[in-house]
Amino acid sequence: MGKTQLGARVDDEIAELARARAKDRGLSLGDYIASLVRDDADGMRQRGLDAARRFLDDHQALFDEAEDAEQRSTGAHAA
């Protein structure tokens, strides 16, 4: 499979973050970006978001109870 060079302009902060994450994963910047595109195309991001939504749907009442208990113990009131 051949390789194609792409060019993209991003903010300096994004460029540094991309370089750092690629290094953390032991990948070249090009391979890191390719993995992000593959993950996106494979729907991993969406599946993760769907799983997070299901988790919150299943457990939101527990979080609400904990927040209410904390507000009662600190005397805080919702605006």
DOMAR-872097 format. One record per residue (C-alpha): residue number from 1; x, y, z. Coordinates in pm, 1 decimal. Example, Ala and Ser with C-alpha at 12.3 -4.5 7.8 and 13.67 -1.06 7.14 Angstrom:
residues 2
<atom><num>1</num><u>1230.0</u><v>-450.0</v><w>780.0</w></atom>
<atom><num>2</num><u>1367.0</u><v>-106.0</v><w>714.0</w></atom>
***
This chain:
residues 79
<atom><num>1</num><u>0.0</u><v>0.0</v><w>0.0</w></atom>
<atom><num>2</num><u>141.2</u><v>338.2</v><w>-99.9</w></atom>
<atom><num>3</num><u>159.9</u><v>645.5</v><w>115.5</w></atom>
<atom><num>4</num><u>18.4</u><v>989.4</v><w>40.5</w></atom>
<atom><num>5</num><u>140.6</u><v>1305.2</v><w>202.6</w></atom>
<atom><num>6</num><u>-129.5</u><v>1526.2</v><w>351.3</w></atom>
<atom><num>7</num><u>-102.6</u><v>1880.3</v><w>473.3</w></atom>
<atom><num>8</num><u>-316.0</u><v>2034.0</v><w>742.3</w></atom>
<atom><num>9</num><u>-301.9</u><v>2357.4</v><w>935.7</w></atom>
<atom><num>10</num><u>-377.2</u><v>2333.5</v><w>1305.7</w></atom>
<atom><num>11</num><u>-319.8</u><v>2557.0</v><w>1605.4</w></atom>
<atom><num>12</num><u>23.1</u><v>2527.7</v><w>1768.4</w></atom>
<atom><num>13</num><u>-138.8</u><v>2378.9</v><w>2079.2</w></atom>
<atom><num>14</num><u>-301.6</u><v>2101.5</v><w>1875.4</w></atom>
<atom><num>15</num><u>20.8</u><v>2028.0</v><w>1689.7</w></atom>
<atom><num>16</num><u>214.6</u><v>1991.4</v><w>2015.6</w></atom>
<atom><num>17</num><u>-58.6</u><v>1778.3</v><w>2168.3</w></atom>
<atom><num>18</num><u>-60.8</u><v>1551.3</v><w>1862.0</w></atom>
<atom><num>19</num><u>318.3</u><v>1513.8</v><w>1872.3</w></atom>
<atom><num>20</num><u>311.7</u><v>1435.3</v><w>2244.0</w></atom>
<atom><num>21</num><u>32.3</u><v>1176.6</v><w>2212.5</w></atom>
<atom><num>22</num><u>209.2</u><v>1012.3</v><w>1917.1</w></atom>
<atom><num>23</num><u>530.5</u><v>991.0</v><w>2120.8</w></atom>
<atom><num>24</num><u>339.5</u><v>850.9</v><w>2421.5</w></atom>
<atom><num>25</num><u>203.2</u><v>574.9</v><w>2198.6</w></atom>
<atom><num>26</num><u>536.1</u><v>506.3</v><w>2031.3</w></atom>
<atom><num>27</num><u>403.8</u><v>613.5</v><w>1692.0</w></atom>
<atom><num>28</num><u>513.5</u><v>857.3</v><w>1428.3</w></atom>
<atom><num>29</num><u>286.3</u><v>1157.5</v><w>1392.5</w></atom>
<atom><num>30</num><u>159.5</u><v>1022.7</v><w>1060.0</w></atom>
<atom><num>31</num><u>80.6</u><v>681.0</v><w>1208.7</w></atom>
<atom><num>32</num><u>-92.0</u><v>843.5</v><w>1506.6</w></atom>
<atom><num>33</num><u>-313.0</u><v>1054.4</v><w>1280.8</w></atom>
<atom><num>34</num><u>-387.9</u><v>748.9</v><w>1066.2</w></atom>
<atom><num>35</num><u>-495.7</u><v>556.7</v><w>1378.2</w></atom>
<atom><num>36</num><u>-730.6</u><v>840.0</v><w>1474.9</w></atom>
<atom><num>37</num><u>-889.1</u><v>833.9</v><w>1131.4</w></atom>
<atom><num>38</num><u>-925.9</u><v>455.4</v><w>1141.6</w></atom>
<atom><num>39</num><u>-1079.8</u><v>467.8</v><w>1488.6</w></atom>
<atom><num>40</num><u>-1324.2</u><v>733.3</v><w>1376.9</w></atom>
<atom><num>41</num><u>-1412.5</u><v>544.1</v><w>1061.6</w></atom>
<atom><num>42</num><u>-1465.1</u><v>226.9</v><w>1261.1</w></atom>
<atom><num>43</num><u>-1705.8</u><v>406.1</v><w>1488.9</w></atom>
<atom><num>44</num><u>-1507.9</u><v>355.4</v><w>1809.1</w></atom>
<atom><num>45</num><u>-1570.6</u><v>708.5</v><w>1924.1</w></atom>
<atom><num>46</num><u>-1942.6</u><v>675.3</v><w>1873.5</w></atom>
<atom><num>47</num><u>-1952.0</u><v>339.1</v><w>2048.3</w></atom>
<atom><num>48</num><u>-1768.2</u><v>493.1</v><w>2343.2</w></atom>
<atom><num>49</num><u>-2011.0</u><v>782.4</v><w>2358.7</w></atom>
<atom><num>50</num><u>-2303.3</u><v>540.5</v><w>2337.4</w></atom>
<atom><num>51</num><u>-2157.6</u><v>335.5</v><w>2622.6</w></atom>
<atom><num>52</num><u>-2111.1</u><v>647.6</v><w>2833.7</w></atom>
<atom><num>53</num><u>-2470.6</u><v>750.5</v><w>2766.3</w></atom>
<atom><num>54</num><u>-2597.1</u><v>404.5</v><w>2866.7</w></atom>
<atom><num>55</num><u>-2387.1</u><v>418.2</v><w>3183.7</w></atom>
<atom><num>56</num><u>-2530.7</u><v>757.1</v><w>3279.2</w></atom>
<atom><num>57</num><u>-2883.4</u><v>644.3</v><w>3193.1</w></atom>
<atom><num>58</num><u>-2839.7</u><v>341.6</v><w>3420.4</w></atom>
<atom><num>59</num><u>-2666.4</u><v>521.3</v><w>3708.7</w></atom>
<atom><num>60</num><u>-2775.8</u><v>886.5</v><w>3699.2</w></atom>
<atom><num>61</num><u>-2999.2</u><v>841.7</v><w>4004.2</w></atom>
<atom><num>62</num><u>-2697.7</u><v>733.7</v><w>4209.6</w></atom>
<atom><num>63</num><u>-2504.4</u><v>1044.8</v><w>4108.8</w></atom>
<atom><num>64</num><u>-2808.5</u><v>1262.3</v><w>4183.0</w></atom>
<atom><num>65</num><u>-2843.0</u><v>1107.3</v><w>4530.1</w></atom>
<atom><num>66</num><u>-2474.8</u><v>1164.7</v><w>4606.3</w></atom>
<atom><num>67</num><u>-2496.7</u><v>1526.6</v><w>4492.1</w></atom>
<atom><num>68</num><u>-2812.0</u><v>1584.1</v><w>4701.3</w></atom>
<atom><num>69</num><u>-2644.0</u><v>1431.2</v><w>5006.7</w></atom>
<atom><num>70</num><u>-2338.6</u><v>1653.2</v><w>4958.2</w></atom>
<atom><num>71</num><u>-2554.7</u><v>1964.1</v><w>4925.6</w></atom>
<atom><num>72</num><u>-2746.2</u><v>1872.3</v><w>5240.7</w></atom>
<atom><num>73</num><u>-2423.9</u><v>1815.2</v><w>5435.7</w></atom>
<atom><num>74</num><u>-2270.9</u><v>2147.0</v><w>5326.3</w></atom>
<atom><num>75</num><u>-2595.0</u><v>2342.4</v><w>5347.6</w></atom>
<atom><num>76</num><u>-2567.3</u><v>2440.5</v><w>4982.2</w></atom>
<atom><num>77</num><u>-2883.6</u><v>2519.7</v><w>4794.2</w></atom>
<atom><num>78</num><u>-2944.3</u><v>2507.7</v><w>4422.9</w></atom>
<atom><num>79</num><u>-3004.4</u><v>2843.1</v><w>4258.0</w></atom>
***
